[in-house]
Amino acid sequence: MTKVQIKVNDNGSFRVTGDVELLDGEGKPFPAKPAFSLCRCGLSENMPFCDGAHKGKLQSVVRAPKPEGTDAE
């Protein structure tokens, strides 16, 4: 099984890669894809997938916390 990775894109979507099954609220699966982007702004006309509607309208930069006891970035 491929490791799943979810990347929080700056000012944009959640990018999902790896062997993951995406289900709707009733538990029904969306067509499988090796990678896809999920909307996090609520403006997409192709929900739950990102269609780029956020461009220029979403400002969000999320960073993981630094490990304790280090100065690593």
C-alpha positions in Angstrom: 0.0 0.0 0.0 1.3 3.5 -0.9 1.7 5.9 1.9 -1.0 8.6 1.9 0.2 12.2 2.0 -2.0 15.3 2.4 -0.3 18.6 1.7 -1.9 21.9 2.9 -1.2 24.1 -0.1 -0.5 27.8 0.7 -3.6 29.8 -0.2 -5.2 26.8 -1.8 -6.3 23.2 -1.6 -5.5 20.0 0.3 -3.4 17.9 -2.2 -4.0 14.2 -1.5 -1.7 11.5 -3.0 -1.4 7.8 -2.3 -3.8 4.9 -2.0 -6.8 6.5 -0.4 -10.6 6.1 -0.8 -12.7 9.2 -0.7 -16.3 8.7 0.5 -19.3 11.1 0.5 -21.5 11.7 3.5 -23.5 8.5 2.8 -20.3 6.4 2.5 -20.4 6.1 -1.3 -17.0 6.2 -2.9 -15.9 8.8 -5.5 -14.0 7.5 -8.5 -10.5 6.5 -7.4 -7.6 8.7 -8.5 -3.9 8.4 -7.6 -3.9 12.1 -6.6 -6.5 14.8 -6.2 -7.0 18.3 -4.6 -9.8 18.9 -2.1 -11.4 22.3 -1.8 -10.9 24.1 1.5 -12.4 27.5 0.6 -16.0 26.4 -0.2 -16.1 28.2 -3.6 -15.5 25.2 -5.9 -18.3 24.3 -8.3 -16.8 20.8 -8.4 -17.0 20.0 -4.6 -15.4 18.3 -2.8 -12.6 18.8 -5.4 -10.7 22.0 -6.0 -11.4 23.9 -9.2 -9.2 26.9 -8.6 -12.0 29.2 -7.6 -10.0 30.2 -4.5 -7.4 32.1 -6.4 -7.1 35.6 -5.1 -9.8 34.9 -2.5 -8.2 32.6 0.1 -5.3 33.6 2.3 -4.1 30.7 4.5 -0.6 29.6 5.1 -0.3 26.7 7.6 3.0 25.5 8.9 3.7 22.4 11.0 5.1 23.2 14.5 8.8 23.0 15.0 10.0 19.9 16.8 10.5 20.7 20.5 14.1 21.4 21.5 15.3 22.3 18.0 15.7 25.4 15.9 14.7 23.5 12.7 12.3 25.1 10.3 
